[in-house]
Structures are given as structure tokens and as C-alpha cells.
């Protein structure tokens, strides 16, 4: 016999429902309410425990484990809240708000610093802030705190103030991204093998994040082998919430909104955009391109791999590179037929505009490094700041200085609200070049204007548009370092640069347009133009719905080479989750046509196959993707007639280990924040809220990767797909993590069978109506009915459970070992008071919104739920 997963006490539900209906009437706001208990089938009028329902708003003194709701949001953790009788009214009570709880409410410091505390500093004195209300909502297991917005720090629907940020727990991690391929030459029989990877090793100790990034490559071509392993950087960082900044030690790249980036080893303290509410954060890089075949896309900066991924043939768009990255990125597309596309992408954005009366800053001290991590140049210092002057105006500027190189910048920005944001700045540099036999002093200026705007009414966005002109003698720090080192000198002194990112949705026509375009000219080499324009449309054709048409035009110029072309893609739905596809690729050298089929098998698996014909050869491709709990796997295979055949695999995942436990998991952002879920040792518990759900491992642990930093994350257990022997007393949780944190949330999972039992005291009576049955973990597993019957969850052979009423433990029941086969045949359990647990009793009330985690007592031969008499409730007297 299987019960549906809902719980309902037949008489208690009626009582609570009637009481809540009456308590909503202001007439009874201050009056006690008594229940007519004559309708209850009890042997004694004293055999009930309804004290918690007898007065509107009254909470029986004691300790209650509750969630805390502040206005419309709630804190991620439950709190043990103590209720005490009021000194001036013993028949009333108040909630004790502890200093830790008050610190998480987000009240402005100028108010909280003057709070008065009672109970030896353990409780906030009530009624100190006008119009602040603290009320218990036991039907929702909640403490509701209403605070006027004027008393609170800045708030956002998905953002929490710093008081509620979670540094996570200590632990170690290892994240990896591995790509392997094998290619066979059909002409000479040669074989090429390639194995590459990158990732992050690290440890979290309190608020500190210790990290080491690695990248490796192994290639074997016939009898020639090359291999490389590189620790690309070592660094440590932590959040400084009071400053809205991050402290970083070690090797990294200069993070600047004014100056060009370069590698260095040192220390920095930077205002962190991620700590701002989402609508005040900066621009994240957006990279688009087209792969003509199954290909590997590698994004690097200053020689360090930021992103490496195998992609199927067709357009791709990378939007998950960390927004803290600044400067130029190099994109390399390695096709399986040996062709390589390369181009640069600028991540430039509107310099950091600042809210009125606020100051944001970035400071750095260190020594430059070259691409091989060797020290270059002398010690330098850099600093920049932005001041919100008034009415959307910001003044910003900064400087960078080394023994033989200095640069200063000054700019002004304006947030024009409906017209967007614009800024203009000038940077002047002075460099003393000593590499040549003749010393040389060079001075020059660089001018820049930037613009960004969301046009909501037009459903369009210019995420960035900018123009920069640099005089011939102007030098960035990178230019200066190159000029000092003749052996590693790289040409490419910038003259002009124009870049724009634009996105447009034409909703009425079902068309989306995305444009990424940059043009760069140099003083010492030829110009470069790079663009990618994507136009897509969904439409219906007769009975065929949601046909997709996509057009891509692109040009990539790099190192005096040009690669341009045009790509056409059509997708026609076929079946429930499949589609027939046509792809055409055209350029000045060749064109190809390809037809295929792709299928989404389920939430975790998808594949696509295709065959093609070009001017020279015929080809076939296959691609399969699996999203796993422990790793993401991509498999691909390709064949080109009279040329080559190849296979490849990509694996992306990680491992996290803490004192609470550990798990393997998938990951997209190496070294990023993650959340550890502890399901009380219960395996196969599905945890959702982010992309594809994950399942707990054999030890009841799971890791949800790629948690957003400084952003309220909602996590939930999929209670509909719990194992049959598991019940969740809590199904949702929230957390806001600092960058790189290992978050931890434990869900109380009741493990065991279900049973219907009757409890008897030593004198033959029943425990009172409403008494709670708790297991050894202080989880409520049942409530006693008026005739001593109880529906129990989490039943295990030989387990003992305590029965509580009136706020304390009264007796203990012990389940038989072995359990009977029919657990719904009204099992008789004596409740002995001779043996008691020493664990203090905490009220744990299961809210109505979480009763879906419990079970309904079915209407069966065991009990008839019909014919429950009405109850009368009156103010101040029995009826």
C-alpha cells in the first residue's frame, strides 16, 4: 500500500482552519479564544493540548525553530527563536531577536548601533523602531518581521545586503576541463593525438580563497611528441564586505576600467562590481563565432587559458566568462580539418560610474610579469577611483607608475537614465626606453569615449559602444614592457579602435539580431576588422510550428590573415524533441551543404548527426552531450572523404571535499562558488533550482556548481521524485555566497517506512490530542489524533521515538524489530515514561506550505474521514 505524499490530521486541520478564519477578524484582536471540545471524541475533557491555538497571536513561551521572513524575503537559515512572557502582561509573550539575527536584517548601521538589549544582551528590546512589527505565523513555521524600507540598506529582489552574505565552509577543491582527440590521416595512414586541459586547484579557509590555475597540453604526431604543463598563476583572495571590495594576493592580471591589462605579481584591493545589486553591475564579455566543423574553442588572455571547450559545427556564443575579466581576449577556433581561426575581442566597457555620494576604487602594488611568468620591469603602483558627484555625474581618474613609466587619466561620466550612460576620458603616458643604446623619452595621449544603453521599449540593448584614439608616442604598460625587451618585442601599437555590441529583439516579427563589431588600426601594422552578425527568426509554415531560420555573417582578421564567410541554418521540428536541420557554409575558398538530425533525448542527453557535401569532399559528423551529476561529457566523431577520420571527447567536472563530506560534481567556472547539499545521509535525493537537477551520492552529499556570487540563490528538493523510504521536512533553502565560497545546506531527511499506530500510556490512556512524536534527530514524524492514533514517517526497526506535549518530553515509544509486514494495520505502541531522552525539546512545527513533504492518511478501511462535526469558537467563553 502506497500513500500519496501529503499529510493531514483530520480534526486538527479543522481546528486550525476555523481558528485562522476567526483570528482574521479584528474584533478578536486582544481577546482570548476558547475551543468547544465537545465535538472531540475524547475520554477526558483534559485529554487535549490546544494551548498554542487558544489566543490570537499568542505564542506559548519556549523555543521554536522557525524560518525568518523579512518583508517579502526570507533568511536562508532557520533560527531557534525563544519566546518570553511580557513583564507587564504575563498572558502575552514576545520573540527574542538575538544579536546574530538582528545583524542579518539589513538595518542601517546608524540605527542598529543605538539598539537597546535586554536579557543580558541576548534579546533586542521590543518596539524600538516605529512601525516595525514582529509576529509569529505558526501555520507557515515562520517569524514575520515587517520593517519600513527607510530603515533598511539598499535592497533588490534578487540581492541581499552584506549582512546576509555567507562565507561558506572550509574545504579543498579540484576542477578540470579535459579535451582529447585522435585523428587518422586517410592518405598516409598517420595518426595525430592531442590531449589538453586546464583547471583550478584550491582550498578555502574561512573567508580566504587559495587558488592555483593550471593548463597542460600533450601532442603526438606520428613519432614526434610535445608536452607542456604550466601553473599559470598562484593567488589568494578574500571579500572585504564593509568596503565593498576584494583583497587579492599573488599573480593575476591588472583589473582596471581605465588602463590596459597586463600580468603582475603583487597585491590589490579593488571595489568589486559583483557586490553591487545586479542592475548596478558591469558588463560581462560576450564572444560569438562560427565553427565550420566540430571544433575546439580556446579563449586566452596574456597567454592564460580562460575558456576551452569543444563545440559542434555551427554558430556558438560564449556568455559565461567571468565578468571581472577586462582587456583584450584572444579567441582561437581549432577545426578538426586542421584549419584555425583567430581573432581578438575587446571586453572594454563604460568606466565604472558610481552612485551619488559613493566612491569606488582600485589599488594595486606589484611587479609586472611576462607571458612566461618571469618578472619584467620594476615595482609599480596603480590606483583609480570614481566619485558619484551628483545627479548621475561621476568623476573618475587614476594613475600607474613605475621607475621608467608613468600614466595618468582623468574622465567624466554621466548616467543619462533613459538616454543611457556615457563617459569620456583622457590618458597621458610618459615612458623612458632604455633597451636601445640611445635612451629615448616618449610622451603621448589617448582619448576615449564610451556609451551603453538598454532600450526597453524597443527591446534592444547596446551593451557597449566605444571609440579610442591613441597618439603614436602614447604607450600602455604592455607597450613599454615590450619596448624594453627587444627579444620579445611584439608589434601592434594601437592607433584607433571602434567596438560595438548590439542586441535587438523584434517581437512582432519574431526576429532577433546580435551584432559584435570591432575595428582596430595600428601605427606599425595593417588594420583589423572583425565582426559577427547573427539574425534568427522563428516562424510557422502550415502545420509545422516553430521553424528556426538563422543567418550568420562573419569576418576575422588577425596577423595579416582574413577569414570571412556566411552561414545559413534551418531547423524544422520533428517529433516531440527532435529537429531536421540544414546548414550551409559559404566563403571565398569553398562552400558546403549539410543536412542532419538532432534529438534531445531527455534533460541530460542530446545528440546530433549530419552528412555534408562540399566542392572537394563528402563528410559526416556526430556529436553527443551528456550532463551528468559528476561530469559533463561531450563526444564527437568526424569523417572527411579522402582526408581524415577523427574522434574526440571533452570532460568538465570537479571534486570538493570538506569536513562535512565531499562529492564529485560537474562545473563550468573553475574555482568558482558551489553549494554542498547534505541530505542527512540519504542517497538519490534530487536537488534542483539550478539547470539540470543533481542527485545525492551514496553518502547523501551533492554539489550544486556555478552558484552566482553575491546573489540570492534558491535551492529546492524535488519532493515528487524522492526515494520511497525518504521524507523531507524541509524542501527549500536560500543562500547568498561570497565569491569562491563552498556553501553548505543540510536538509532534514526522514529515512524509513511509514506506519499507522496507536499510542497508549502506562495508565491505559492516550497521549493528548496534538502531541508531537519526534525521532532521535528531533525531527517531527507525526502528530497524535484524538483517539491516540498517529501516522508515522521514518519508521525503522528497533528505533525509539519521544512523545512531547505542553513543551516537554513525556514518554518514549520503541518500534518492534523486525517490523511487521503490514505497517498500516494499526500498530499498538506502548508509551513508557520510565525512560526519557536528555535532548532538550525544541518546538518544530511543520508549516502548511511544506506539508507536501508529508503523507495523507488515505480514506480506506482503516478510518473514515467523513462526518467530522462542526466546531464553534467564541471569544472569552465556551459555546
Secondary structure, 3 states (H helix, E strand, C coil): CCCCCCCCCHHHHHHHHHHHHHHCCHHHCCCEEEECHHHCCCCCCCCECCHHHCECCCCCCEEEEEEEEECCEECCCCEEEEEEEECCEEEEEEEECCHHHHHCCCECHHHHCCCCEECCCCEECCCCCCCCEEEEEHHHCEEEEECCHHHECCCECCECCHHHCECCCCEEEEEEEEEEEEEEECCCCCEEEEEEEEEEEEEEECCEEEEEEEEEEEEEECCEEEEEEEEEEEEEEEEEHHHCEEEEEEEEECCCCCCCCCEEEEEEEEECHHHCCHHHCCCCCCEEEEECCCEEEEEEECCEEEEEEEECCEEEEECCCCCCCCCEEEEEEEECCCCEEEEEEECCCCCCCCCCCCEEEEEEEEEEECCCCCEEEEEEEEEEEEEEEECCEEEEEEEEEECCEEEEEEEEEEECHHHCEEEEEEEEEEEEECCCCCCEEEEEEEEEEEEEEEEHHHCEEEEEEEEEEECCCCCCHHHHHHHHCHHHCCCCCEEEEEEEEEEEEEHHHCEEEEEEEEEEEECCCCCEEEEEEEEEEEEEECCEEEEEEEEEEEEEEECCEEEEEEEEEEEEEECCCEEEEEEEEECCCCEEEEEEEEEECCCCEEEEEEEEEECCCEEEEEEEEEECCCEEEEEEEEEECCCEEEEEEEEEEEEEEECCEEEEECCCCCCCCEEEEECCCCCCCEEECCCCCEECCCCCEEEEECCCECCCEEEEECHHHCCCCEEECCCEEEECECCCCEEEEECCEEECEEEEEEEEECCCCCCCECCEEECCCCCEEEEECCCCEEEEEEECCCCEEEEEECCEEEEEEECCCCCCCCCCCCEEEEEECCCCCCCCCCECCCCHHHHHHCCCCCCECCECCCCCCCCCEEECCCC
